[in-house]
Amino acid sequence: MKEYMGSNSGKKIHLNIEGEMTIRHMEEFNLMISLAIASGLDIEIDLSQVTEMDKAGLHVMLAAKFESIVRGSRLILVGQRSAVVREIMESNELTGILDAPVFADKRYA
């Protein structure tokens, strides 16, 4: 079972992801993250309660990171990652990319 909870402080959106981030749930997660990115606000994502993640989940996170850069906002992973998230990020050598606090220059977006 997966659950997506979000809050909006007016300056940023905070998303807590719980359960599975697998291909079975990517349509829902992709829609949620796309709406968050479209807001133009910075996005914080907490993956500490993710119990399963496959390459589809990782792909959506990477695509969201790059899309947020293009749109001039930041996507930041906050809190501790669950063991499964750490494992897939490390095994694909993507920890540094997803953790990097990139600031886009809006003139080029």
Secondary structure, 3 states (H helix, E strand, C coil): CCEEEEEECCCEEEEEEEEEECHHHHHHHHHHHHHHHHCCCEEEEEEEEEEEECHHHHHHHHHHHHHHHHCCCCEEEECCCCHHHHHHHHHCCCHHHHHCCCCCCHHHC
